[in-house]
Amino acid sequence: MERPDGPSIAVVGGGVLGVRIARELLAPVADPWIKPSRIVLVTRRSDRAAVLRGTFGHQLRVIEDTYDTWMPGDDTDIVVIARAPGEHMTIAQQCVLAGSNVVSTSDDLAAVQEMLELDTSARAHGVTVALGAVMAPGLSCLLAAHAAELFDKVDEIHVGRVGAAGPSCARSRLKALRGTALEWRDGEWNRRPGFSGRELFWFPDPIGGRDCYRAALSEPVLMVPHFPGVERVTSRLAANRRDRALAPFPVLLPPPEDGGVGAIRVELRGSSQGERKTVVYGLLDQPSVAAAATAAVTTLWLARSDAPAGAFGLAGLGGQLEMLSELARRGVRAASFEGGSIEAIGKKSA
């Protein structure tokens, strides 16, 4: 799908993430990326709508949708959903039926599994539903797909995460830790309790080594379909004793507005030219910043590419190097760990 005058994009959700995504979409683009011709930002709150109109002026249109009656129009090319996980499926269904591509920012395992069921409908309507377009699982999927090009066969993928973007993300993090993890092992799905399987993962400095545990994370269900023959796919979340103590309780004291620096670590094991090989990629950034950039770049990629129809994670979009390069241009830079050294990736020469 390409339009000479640029795509028409709607961002549904006027919270912190939705506003950050809108700013990223308004930022200058490099050739051959296509700048949007129109951006609509949808929010429920009238007071929020007034603030956003004052903030953005004529750069985009702010729509107040108090009663959730907004629907994508025939001219809406892509809809970015930046609301609570439980709302994504309903909005995505409406968009698919309207013929609009979808970018979902939910990392919630249950929400992602539900939206994967849109695959048949999305194919029938010729649209793409890109799932998990945030720092994790979005960037995790991009890095895994990019690293896979260095292998003849990928046997194992192991993902680690640390950090939270803010209060809502912190609640989701604890929910994942007390949930049930899904792991792919020898062609079968295995269910494991959260807070089990402790492993020490090394993240980019200054975070360094952290104990990571199984959790209800969405990387495995998004990665497995795009790595034929992979034997193991796992994902773990960094946690400490305080997290274990708080796990049975709601998050009563939210962290600061932005949760600070976070990181992801993606390790692939397999074979190349008859030899065993291991590749580790990592990324260090503020989760809220990386999430917004990932969602925006995913949206712009759908506007400039012939992405396949269906519902899947970012590993299925193609163009991983191009997307990582654009993210690096925007300041979200990944690196590979080679024998103790760190080498930047996301460049054409990588």
MOKA-V5786 format. One record per backbone hydrogen bond with DSSP energy under -1.0 kcal/mol. NH is the residue of the N-H (numbers start at 1). CO is the residue of the C=O. Records with the same first field share a line. If there is no record, write none. Layout:
NH = CO / CO
This chain:
6 = 3
9 = 38
10 = 78
11 = 40
12 = 80
13 = 42
19 = 15
20 = 16
21 = 17
22 = 18
23 = 19
24 = 20
25 = 21
26 = 22
33 = 30
37 = 7
38 = 7
40 = 9
41 = 61
42 = 11
43 = 63
49 = 45
50 = 46
51 = 47
52 = 48
53 = 49
54 = 50
55 = 51
56 = 52
57 = 53
59 = 56
61 = 39
63 = 41
65 = 43
68 = 65
76 = 73
77 = 8
78 = 8
79 = 101
80 = 10
81 = 103
82 = 12
87 = 84
88 = 85
91 = 87
92 = 88
93 = 89
94 = 90
95 = 91
96 = 92
97 = 93
98 = 94
99 = 96
100 = 95
101 = 77
102 = 128
103 = 79
104 = 130
105 = 81
112 = 108
113 = 109
114 = 110
115 = 111
116 = 112
117 = 114
118 = 115
119 = 116
122 = 118
123 = 119
124 = 120
125 = 121
127 = 122
129 = 310
130 = 102
131 = 312
133 = 104
134 = 132
139 = 134
141 = 137
142 = 138
143 = 139
144 = 140
145 = 141
146 = 142
147 = 143
148 = 144
149 = 146
150 = 147
151 = 148
152 = 271
153 = 271
155 = 269
156 = 269
157 = 232
158 = 267
159 = 234
160 = 265
161 = 236
162 = 263
170 = 166
171 = 167
172 = 168
173 = 169
174 = 170
175 = 171
176 = 172
177 = 173
178 = 174
179 = 176
181 = 192
183 = 190
184 = 233
185 = 188
186 = 231
188 = 185
190 = 183
192 = 181
194 = 179
195 = 214
199 = 212
201 = 210
203 = 208
207 = 204
210 = 201
212 = 199
213 = 237
214 = 196
216 = 176
217 = 215
222 = 218
223 = 219
224 = 220
226 = 223
227 = 224
230 = 227
231 = 155
232 = 155
233 = 184
234 = 157
236 = 159
237 = 213
238 = 161
239 = 211
244 = 240
245 = 241
246 = 242
247 = 243
249 = 246
252 = 250
259 = 165
262 = 285
263 = 162
264 = 283
265 = 160
266 = 281
267 = 158
268 = 279
269 = 156
270 = 277
271 = 153
272 = 275
275 = 272
277 = 270
279 = 268
281 = 266
282 = 335
283 = 264
285 = 262
290 = 286
291 = 287
292 = 288
293 = 289
294 = 290
295 = 291
296 = 292
297 = 293
298 = 294
299 = 295
300 = 296
301 = 297
302 = 298
303 = 299
304 = 300
305 = 301
310 = 127
312 = 129
316 = 313
317 = 314
323 = 319
324 = 320
325 = 321
326 = 322
327 = 323
328 = 324
329 = 325
330 = 326
331 = 328
332 = 327
335 = 282
336 = 343
337 = 280
338 = 341
341 = 338
343 = 336
345 = 334
350 = 347
